[in-house]
Amino acid sequence: MNKRLLAAFGTVILGAGLIAGIGSYVAAAKNDSRVLQATPAGTLQTPEGTLPHFTLDISSYPDSGFNEGHNAHPDWVAYGPVTNFDVPAHSAITITVTNYDGGESLNNDFFGKIRGTIDGTATLNGEVITRVPADKVGHTFTIHGMSDAQDELFVSVPMRAVPEDEMPEEGYTKTPMVTTFTFITGDAGEYIWNCEYPCGDGTIAKFGHAMSTMGYMSGHFNVVNA
Ligand SMILES: [Cu+2]
């Protein structure tokens, strides 16, 4: 194996290791039982034929102030309105994430690339993209299985960070980054999603607090029979 191939391979292994580690962390905690059901949106033409189509609209925030009554840690970064989702099996799922948060650099460029969506693309503020530069990522939405026995579902999409000079002192920016992506579900099963951008605190690696507590940067992603 040549050196470049080995380096690329190493990056993938590191990525997979991170996911596995965080996944088991997350599975142990069930803090917030609220679940958002995907909204029916007719049908969609996909590479796998015409499928039932569903949508989820979510946001990522620099703090949990939006989440009154559920914000045990109002200063922690979070996705909302909730962090547990139900989507139908064998369907096209379109998720729109409105990101109000800034960011810095990913630990791992693996998560800068869009993975597992139709055509490997997303749209960012209406423009088609396949990746976000590793130093311009605010959060990621990364869906994966909890065990190897499961139907394959791996979707990872980076959210572009709001530039520092557009982040207000108070409240949320009026110019969020809007990312939309579509993927196809297989059989019903329980999955986990989490953010792979080190946006937490409490540890040197920034994988503590919001990153290691259910209901902020992670949650359940259930694929259910319609
Ligand atoms: Cu995050």
py3Dmol code that shows the C-alpha trace and the ligand (Angstrom):
import py3Dmol

protein = """\
ATOM      1  CA  MET A   1       0.000   0.000   0.000  1.00  0.00           C
ATOM      2  CA  ASN A   2       1.459   3.389  -0.897  1.00  0.00           C
ATOM      3  CA  LYS A   3       1.722   6.180   1.660  1.00  0.00           C
ATOM      4  CA  ARG A   4      -1.124   8.313   0.343  1.00  0.00           C
ATOM      5  CA  LEU A   5      -3.523   5.414   0.263  1.00  0.00           C
ATOM      6  CA  LEU A   6      -2.475   4.462   3.765  1.00  0.00           C
ATOM      7  CA  ALA A   7      -3.094   8.030   4.977  1.00  0.00           C
ATOM      8  CA  ALA A   8      -6.548   8.128   3.386  1.00  0.00           C
ATOM      9  CA  PHE A   9      -7.375   4.745   4.865  1.00  0.00           C
ATOM     10  CA  GLY A  10      -6.210   5.927   8.285  1.00  0.00           C
ATOM     11  CA  THR A  11      -8.569   8.904   8.119  1.00  0.00           C
ATOM     12  CA  VAL A  12     -11.550   6.665   7.412  1.00  0.00           C
ATOM     13  CA  ILE A  13     -10.633   4.317  10.267  1.00  0.00           C
ATOM     14  CA  LEU A  14     -10.289   7.277  12.644  1.00  0.00           C
ATOM     15  CA  GLY A  15     -13.678   8.574  11.500  1.00  0.00           C
ATOM     16  CA  ALA A  16     -15.332   5.212  12.038  1.00  0.00           C
ATOM     17  CA  GLY A  17     -13.675   4.887  15.464  1.00  0.00           C
ATOM     18  CA  LEU A  18     -14.962   8.290  16.555  1.00  0.00           C
ATOM     19  CA  ILE A  19     -18.476   7.404  15.460  1.00  0.00           C
ATOM     20  CA  ALA A  20     -18.447   4.063  17.247  1.00  0.00           C
ATOM     21  CA  GLY A  21     -17.169   5.667  20.452  1.00  0.00           C
ATOM     22  CA  ILE A  22     -19.687   8.459  20.512  1.00  0.00           C
ATOM     23  CA  GLY A  23     -22.535   6.174  19.456  1.00  0.00           C
ATOM     24  CA  SER A  24     -22.150   3.928  22.479  1.00  0.00           C
ATOM     25  CA  TYR A  25     -21.841   6.971  24.755  1.00  0.00           C
ATOM     26  CA  VAL A  26     -25.107   8.337  23.396  1.00  0.00           C
ATOM     27  CA  ALA A  27     -27.021   5.057  23.490  1.00  0.00           C
ATOM     28  CA  ALA A  28     -26.535   4.862  27.253  1.00  0.00           C
ATOM     29  CA  ALA A  29     -28.447   8.084  27.926  1.00  0.00           C
ATOM     30  CA  LYS A  30     -32.123   8.853  27.282  1.00  0.00           C
ATOM     31  CA  ASN A  31     -32.682  12.301  28.714  1.00  0.00           C
ATOM     32  CA  ASP A  32     -35.323  13.809  26.481  1.00  0.00           C
ATOM     33  CA  SER A  33     -38.219  11.618  25.349  1.00  0.00           C
ATOM     34  CA  ARG A  34     -39.825  14.121  22.961  1.00  0.00           C
ATOM     35  CA  VAL A  35     -39.893  12.897  19.346  1.00  0.00           C
ATOM     36  CA  LEU A  36     -40.436  14.871  16.138  1.00  0.00           C
ATOM     37  CA  GLN A  37     -42.303  12.924  13.418  1.00  0.00           C
ATOM     38  CA  ALA A  38     -41.331  13.558   9.798  1.00  0.00           C
ATOM     39  CA  THR A  39     -43.971  15.486   7.817  1.00  0.00           C
ATOM     40  CA  PRO A  40     -45.544  13.746   4.765  1.00  0.00           C
ATOM     41  CA  ALA A  41     -44.690  15.557   1.505  1.00  0.00           C
ATOM     42  CA  GLY A  42     -46.161  13.399  -1.278  1.00  0.00           C
ATOM     43  CA  THR A  43     -43.724  11.374  -3.387  1.00  0.00           C
ATOM     44  CA  LEU A  44     -40.235  12.007  -4.786  1.00  0.00           C
ATOM     45  CA  GLN A  45     -38.480  10.678  -7.907  1.00  0.00           C
ATOM     46  CA  THR A  46     -35.230   9.090  -6.730  1.00  0.00           C
ATOM     47  CA  PRO A  47     -32.541   6.806  -8.232  1.00  0.00           C
ATOM     48  CA  GLU A  48     -34.486   3.987  -6.523  1.00  0.00           C
ATOM     49  CA  GLY A  49     -37.796   4.943  -8.170  1.00  0.00           C
ATOM     50  CA  THR A  50     -40.702   7.008  -6.913  1.00  0.00           C
ATOM     51  CA  LEU A  51     -40.784   6.868  -3.125  1.00  0.00           C
ATOM     52  CA  PRO A  52     -42.957   8.299  -0.363  1.00  0.00           C
ATOM     53  CA  HIS A  53     -41.392  11.623   0.647  1.00  0.00           C
ATOM     54  CA  PHE A  54     -41.112  13.093   4.145  1.00  0.00           C
ATOM     55  CA  THR A  55     -39.435  16.191   5.544  1.00  0.00           C
ATOM     56  CA  LEU A  56     -37.866  17.293   8.836  1.00  0.00           C
ATOM     57  CA  ASP A  57     -37.104  20.934   9.637  1.00  0.00           C
ATOM     58  CA  ILE A  58     -34.561  21.454  12.378  1.00  0.00           C
ATOM     59  CA  SER A  59     -32.051  24.061  13.510  1.00  0.00           C
ATOM     60  CA  SER A  60     -28.723  24.251  15.299  1.00  0.00           C
ATOM     61  CA  TYR A  61     -28.150  27.026  17.820  1.00  0.00           C
ATOM     62  CA  PRO A  62     -25.192  28.516  19.701  1.00  0.00           C
ATOM     63  CA  ASP A  63     -27.140  28.040  22.967  1.00  0.00           C
ATOM     64  CA  SER A  64     -30.284  26.315  24.270  1.00  0.00           C
ATOM     65  CA  GLY A  65     -32.228  29.508  25.030  1.00  0.00           C
ATOM     66  CA  PHE A  66     -34.813  28.568  22.364  1.00  0.00           C
ATOM     67  CA  ASN A  67     -35.674  25.420  24.282  1.00  0.00           C
ATOM     68  CA  GLU A  68     -37.611  26.789  27.282  1.00  0.00           C
ATOM     69  CA  GLY A  69     -38.677  24.215  29.814  1.00  0.00           C
ATOM     70  CA  HIS A  70     -36.135  21.717  28.486  1.00  0.00           C
ATOM     71  CA  ASN A  71     -32.950  23.724  28.798  1.00  0.00           C
ATOM     72  CA  ALA A  72     -31.201  22.284  31.820  1.00  0.00           C
ATOM     73  CA  HIS A  73     -28.051  23.854  30.371  1.00  0.00           C
ATOM     74  CA  PRO A  74     -29.168  27.058  28.602  1.00  0.00           C
ATOM     75  CA  ASP A  75     -25.621  27.957  27.562  1.00  0.00           C
ATOM     76  CA  TRP A  76     -24.943  24.670  25.770  1.00  0.00           C
ATOM     77  CA  VAL A  77     -25.081  24.438  21.986  1.00  0.00           C
ATOM     78  CA  ALA A  78     -27.988  22.370  20.704  1.00  0.00           C
ATOM     79  CA  TYR A  79     -30.077  21.163  17.828  1.00  0.00           C
ATOM     80  CA  GLY A  80     -33.816  21.813  18.076  1.00  0.00           C
ATOM     81  CA  PRO A  81     -36.766  21.944  18.439  1.00  0.00           C
ATOM     82  CA  VAL A  82     -36.096  18.392  19.716  1.00  0.00           C
ATOM     83  CA  THR A  83     -33.354  15.849  19.141  1.00  0.00           C
ATOM     84  CA  ASN A  84     -35.261  12.573  18.639  1.00  0.00           C
ATOM     85  CA  PHE A  85     -36.788  11.836  15.244  1.00  0.00           C
ATOM     86  CA  ASP A  86     -39.115   9.250  13.653  1.00  0.00           C
ATOM     87  CA  VAL A  87     -38.936   8.780   9.875  1.00  0.00           C
ATOM     88  CA  PRO A  88     -40.669   6.104   7.742  1.00  0.00           C
ATOM     89  CA  ALA A  89     -38.840   3.081   6.282  1.00  0.00           C
ATOM     90  CA  HIS A  90     -38.235   2.778   2.511  1.00  0.00           C
ATOM     91  CA  SER A  91     -38.854   6.465   1.919  1.00  0.00           C
ATOM     92  CA  ALA A  92     -37.039   9.590   0.759  1.00  0.00           C
ATOM     93  CA  ILE A  93     -36.294  11.861   3.738  1.00  0.00           C
ATOM     94  CA  THR A  94     -35.416  15.520   3.207  1.00  0.00           C
ATOM     95  CA  ILE A  95     -33.881  17.278   6.206  1.00  0.00           C
ATOM     96  CA  THR A  96     -33.406  21.038   6.317  1.00  0.00           C
ATOM     97  CA  VAL A  97     -31.029  22.327   8.981  1.00  0.00           C
ATOM     98  CA  THR A  98     -30.943  26.066   9.701  1.00  0.00           C
ATOM     99  CA  ASN A  99     -27.646  26.714  11.452  1.00  0.00           C
ATOM    100  CA  TYR A 100     -27.388  29.830  13.641  1.00  0.00           C
ATOM    101  CA  ASP A 101     -23.976  28.950  15.064  1.00  0.00           C
ATOM    102  CA  GLY A 102     -20.398  29.797  14.193  1.00  0.00           C
ATOM    103  CA  GLY A 103     -17.550  27.295  14.233  1.00  0.00           C
ATOM    104  CA  GLU A 104     -13.888  26.580  13.798  1.00  0.00           C
ATOM    105  CA  SER A 105     -12.105  23.482  12.524  1.00  0.00           C
ATOM    106  CA  LEU A 106     -13.122  19.845  12.336  1.00  0.00           C
ATOM    107  CA  ASN A 107     -10.772  17.344  13.995  1.00  0.00           C
ATOM    108  CA  ASN A 108     -11.244  15.116  11.024  1.00  0.00           C
ATOM    109  CA  ASP A 109     -11.723  16.179   7.416  1.00  0.00           C
ATOM    110  CA  PHE A 110     -13.738  12.957   6.894  1.00  0.00           C
ATOM    111  CA  PHE A 111     -16.780  14.825   8.209  1.00  0.00           C
ATOM    112  CA  GLY A 112     -16.296  17.817   5.892  1.00  0.00           C
ATOM    113  CA  LYS A 113     -17.616  15.701   3.022  1.00  0.00           C
ATOM    114  CA  ILE A 114     -21.310  15.003   2.472  1.00  0.00           C
ATOM    115  CA  ARG A 115     -21.925  11.284   2.746  1.00  0.00           C
ATOM    116  CA  GLY A 116     -24.920   9.014   2.246  1.00  0.00           C
ATOM    117  CA  THR A 117     -27.285  11.500   0.575  1.00  0.00           C
ATOM    118  CA  ILE A 118     -28.772  11.135  -2.939  1.00  0.00           C
ATOM    119  CA  ASP A 119     -25.870  11.940  -5.346  1.00  0.00           C
ATOM    120  CA  GLY A 120     -23.641  12.774  -2.342  1.00  0.00           C
ATOM    121  CA  THR A 121     -24.903  16.339  -2.484  1.00  0.00           C
ATOM    122  CA  ALA A 122     -26.744  18.853  -0.313  1.00  0.00           C
ATOM    123  CA  THR A 123     -27.775  22.433  -0.951  1.00  0.00           C
ATOM    124  CA  LEU A 124     -26.329  25.295   1.093  1.00  0.00           C
ATOM    125  CA  ASN A 125     -28.456  28.458   0.892  1.00  0.00           C
ATOM    126  CA  GLY A 126     -29.862  27.023  -2.361  1.00  0.00           C
ATOM    127  CA  GLU A 127     -26.535  26.094  -4.012  1.00  0.00           C
ATOM    128  CA  VAL A 128     -25.475  22.492  -4.597  1.00  0.00           C
ATOM    129  CA  ILE A 129     -22.418  21.405  -2.573  1.00  0.00           C
ATOM    130  CA  THR A 130     -20.553  18.141  -1.925  1.00  0.00           C
ATOM    131  CA  ARG A 131     -18.465  19.317   1.022  1.00  0.00           C
ATOM    132  CA  VAL A 132     -17.709  22.188   3.394  1.00  0.00           C
ATOM    133  CA  PRO A 133     -14.062  23.190   3.997  1.00  0.00           C
ATOM    134  CA  ALA A 134     -12.900  21.587   7.272  1.00  0.00           C
ATOM    135  CA  ASP A 135     -12.200  25.021   8.817  1.00  0.00           C
ATOM    136  CA  LYS A 136     -15.680  26.401   8.012  1.00  0.00           C
ATOM    137  CA  VAL A 137     -17.865  23.794   9.735  1.00  0.00           C
ATOM    138  CA  GLY A 138     -20.235  24.713  12.583  1.00  0.00           C
ATOM    139  CA  HIS A 139     -21.811  21.304  13.295  1.00  0.00           C
ATOM    140  CA  THR A 140     -22.494  18.037  11.528  1.00  0.00           C
ATOM    141  CA  PHE A 141     -25.626  15.894  11.421  1.00  0.00           C
ATOM    142  CA  THR A 142     -24.300  12.340  11.323  1.00  0.00           C
ATOM    143  CA  ILE A 143     -26.723   9.379  11.388  1.00  0.00           C
ATOM    144  CA  HIS A 144     -25.404   5.870  11.955  1.00  0.00           C
ATOM    145  CA  GLY A 145     -26.266   2.449  13.310  1.00  0.00           C
ATOM    146  CA  MET A 146     -25.713   1.197  16.823  1.00  0.00           C
ATOM    147  CA  SER A 147     -24.575  -2.274  15.766  1.00  0.00           C
ATOM    148  CA  ASP A 148     -23.091  -4.009  12.732  1.00  0.00           C
ATOM    149  CA  ALA A 149     -26.146  -6.259  12.413  1.00  0.00           C
ATOM    150  CA  GLN A 150     -28.296  -3.369  11.242  1.00  0.00           C
ATOM    151  CA  ASP A 151     -29.380  -2.355   7.802  1.00  0.00           C
ATOM    152  CA  GLU A 152     -26.789   0.076   6.465  1.00  0.00           C
ATOM    153  CA  LEU A 153     -27.682   3.703   7.143  1.00  0.00           C
ATOM    154  CA  PHE A 154     -24.901   6.228   7.252  1.00  0.00           C
ATOM    155  CA  VAL A 155     -25.585   9.860   6.438  1.00  0.00           C
ATOM    156  CA  SER A 156     -23.230  12.677   7.403  1.00  0.00           C
ATOM    157  CA  VAL A 157     -23.690  16.312   6.436  1.00  0.00           C
ATOM    158  CA  PRO A 158     -21.564  19.251   7.627  1.00  0.00           C
ATOM    159  CA  MET A 159     -23.315  22.541   8.451  1.00  0.00           C
ATOM    160  CA  ARG A 160     -21.452  25.621   7.293  1.00  0.00           C
ATOM    161  CA  ALA A 161     -20.518  27.930  10.170  1.00  0.00           C
ATOM    162  CA  VAL A 162     -21.942  31.453  10.336  1.00  0.00           C
ATOM    163  CA  PRO A 163     -18.953  33.846   9.943  1.00  0.00           C
ATOM    164  CA  GLU A 164     -17.737  35.294  13.251  1.00  0.00           C
ATOM    165  CA  ASP A 165     -18.628  38.901  12.269  1.00  0.00           C
ATOM    166  CA  GLU A 166     -22.258  37.856  11.621  1.00  0.00           C
ATOM    167  CA  MET A 167     -22.701  36.359  15.097  1.00  0.00           C
ATOM    168  CA  PRO A 168     -24.598  38.879  17.302  1.00  0.00           C
ATOM    169  CA  GLU A 169     -23.778  39.414  20.987  1.00  0.00           C
ATOM    170  CA  GLU A 170     -27.437  38.800  21.876  1.00  0.00           C
ATOM    171  CA  GLY A 171     -29.977  36.554  20.180  1.00  0.00           C
ATOM    172  CA  TYR A 172     -29.489  34.629  16.933  1.00  0.00           C
ATOM    173  CA  THR A 173     -28.073  35.774  13.616  1.00  0.00           C
ATOM    174  CA  LYS A 174     -30.487  37.019  10.932  1.00  0.00           C
ATOM    175  CA  THR A 175     -28.329  35.289   8.285  1.00  0.00           C
ATOM    176  CA  PRO A 176     -28.258  31.598   9.237  1.00  0.00           C
ATOM    177  CA  MET A 177     -26.779  28.902   6.977  1.00  0.00           C
ATOM    178  CA  VAL A 178     -29.543  26.720   5.516  1.00  0.00           C
ATOM    179  CA  THR A 179     -28.556  23.207   4.442  1.00  0.00           C
ATOM    180  CA  THR A 180     -30.971  20.747   2.809  1.00  0.00           C
ATOM    181  CA  PHE A 181     -30.236  17.097   2.009  1.00  0.00           C
ATOM    182  CA  THR A 182     -32.193  13.993   0.997  1.00  0.00           C
ATOM    183  CA  PHE A 183     -31.479  10.325   1.634  1.00  0.00           C
ATOM    184  CA  ILE A 184     -33.338   7.029   1.326  1.00  0.00           C
ATOM    185  CA  THR A 185     -34.212   4.841   4.309  1.00  0.00           C
ATOM    186  CA  GLY A 186     -34.095   1.031   4.335  1.00  0.00           C
ATOM    187  CA  ASP A 187     -35.785  -1.291   6.790  1.00  0.00           C
ATOM    188  CA  ALA A 188     -37.112  -0.067  10.114  1.00  0.00           C
ATOM    189  CA  GLY A 189     -34.532   0.189  12.887  1.00  0.00           C
ATOM    190  CA  GLU A 190     -33.175   2.329  15.701  1.00  0.00           C
ATOM    191  CA  TYR A 191     -30.328   4.622  14.814  1.00  0.00           C
ATOM    192  CA  ILE A 192     -28.370   7.364  16.528  1.00  0.00           C
ATOM    193  CA  TRP A 193     -27.385  10.755  15.232  1.00  0.00           C
ATOM    194  CA  ASN A 194     -24.729  13.028  16.616  1.00  0.00           C
ATOM    195  CA  CYS A 195     -22.589  16.018  15.744  1.00  0.00           C
ATOM    196  CA  GLU A 196     -18.982  15.280  14.827  1.00  0.00           C
ATOM    197  CA  TYR A 197     -17.751  18.851  15.125  1.00  0.00           C
ATOM    198  CA  PRO A 198     -16.077  19.287  18.533  1.00  0.00           C
ATOM    199  CA  CYS A 199     -18.557  21.922  19.779  1.00  0.00           C
ATOM    200  CA  GLY A 200     -18.867  20.761  23.390  1.00  0.00           C
ATOM    201  CA  ASP A 201     -16.734  21.738  26.320  1.00  0.00           C
ATOM    202  CA  GLY A 202     -15.368  20.339  29.545  1.00  0.00           C
ATOM    203  CA  THR A 203     -12.613  18.356  27.923  1.00  0.00           C
ATOM    204  CA  ILE A 204      -9.569  19.381  25.956  1.00  0.00           C
ATOM    205  CA  ALA A 205     -11.003  17.654  22.905  1.00  0.00           C
ATOM    206  CA  LYS A 206     -14.326  19.530  23.271  1.00  0.00           C
ATOM    207  CA  PHE A 207     -16.343  16.321  23.253  1.00  0.00           C
ATOM    208  CA  GLY A 208     -17.802  16.898  26.739  1.00  0.00           C
ATOM    209  CA  HIS A 209     -21.006  18.592  27.953  1.00  0.00           C
ATOM    210  CA  ALA A 210     -23.313  19.185  24.936  1.00  0.00           C
ATOM    211  CA  MET A 211     -21.429  16.570  22.936  1.00  0.00           C
ATOM    212  CA  SER A 212     -21.786  13.786  25.494  1.00  0.00           C
ATOM    213  CA  THR A 213     -25.260  14.500  26.896  1.00  0.00           C
ATOM    214  CA  MET A 214     -28.330  13.325  25.021  1.00  0.00           C
ATOM    215  CA  GLY A 215     -30.634  16.093  23.771  1.00  0.00           C
ATOM    216  CA  TYR A 216     -28.084  18.665  22.605  1.00  0.00           C
ATOM    217  CA  MET A 217     -25.719  17.409  19.916  1.00  0.00           C
ATOM    218  CA  SER A 218     -27.100  13.875  19.705  1.00  0.00           C
ATOM    219  CA  GLY A 219     -30.338  11.926  19.787  1.00  0.00           C
ATOM    220  CA  HIS A 220     -32.328   8.982  18.531  1.00  0.00           C
ATOM    221  CA  PHE A 221     -33.114   8.556  14.846  1.00  0.00           C
ATOM    222  CA  ASN A 222     -35.789   5.910  14.440  1.00  0.00           C
ATOM    223  CA  VAL A 223     -36.732   4.441  11.095  1.00  0.00           C
ATOM    224  CA  VAL A 224     -40.274   3.141  11.586  1.00  0.00           C
ATOM    225  CA  ASN A 225     -42.740   1.123   9.517  1.00  0.00           C
ATOM    226  CA  ALA A 226     -45.372   3.453   8.049  1.00  0.00           C
TER     227      ALA A 226
END
"""
ligand_1 = """\
1
CU
Cu -22.135 20.349 17.170
"""
view = py3Dmol.view(width=600, height=400)
view.addModel(protein, "pdb")
view.setStyle({"model": 0}, {"cartoon": {"style": "trace"}})
view.addModel(ligand_1, "xyz")
view.setStyle({"model": 1}, {"stick": {}})
view.zoomTo()
view.show()
